[in-house]
Amino acid sequence: MKLPVPEFSNPDQALIHRFLAGGGRPIPFDANPMACALGTELLAADAQAGTVTLAFVPEPLFLQGAGVIQGGALTAMLDFAMAFATLAHMPIGSSCATVNLNTAFLRPAPRGRYLATGEVERRGRQLAFTHARLARAEDGQVVATGTSTLALQLPG
């Protein structure tokens, strides 16, 4: 007997579910060009809680003149963590889009490996409210935090 294959409208949500089905072994992002350029890897996800942990190793093209990672790239990392936490928390076949994003830059971010943890604070029928932290993997020092509101698109 063949089991039905779930329909994913969002390739990022499909990757999250492959990760969850694969026993939680780290998995690199392969379908999202920006996530690929930032060297994104999914390390942890909890669909019930609406949380994810992502690792990033951004390419040198994301460095600004002073040799630290440009603020837009840091914001993108936070945005990915919050959107992926939301996608993990939603039914299969769902999607979401950021409608509001706030970033606080706490200190310069030198080139290296970073960990972003995203969490859904509240999810309604049309909107999700999220927050994230971005820290240096080397020493856990938080370089930026973010909050966002996401519009939800449910299947059907």
Sequence and secondary structure as in RCSB ss.txt:
>XXXX:A:sequence
MKLPVPEFSNPDQALIHRFLAGGGRPIPFDANPMACALGTELLAADAQAGTVTLAFVPEPLFLQGAGVIQGGALT
AMLDFAMAFATLAHMPIGSSCATVNLNTAFLRPAPRGRYLATGEVERRGRQLAFTHARLARAEDGQVVATGTSTL
ALQLPG
>XXXX:A:secstr
        S HHHHHHHHHHHTTS  EE  S HHHHHTT EEEEEETTTTEEEEEE   GGGB TTSBB HHHHH
HHHHHHHHHHHHHHS TT EEEEEEEEEEE S  BSS EEEEEEEEEE SSEEEEEEEEEETTT  EEEEEEEEE
EEE   
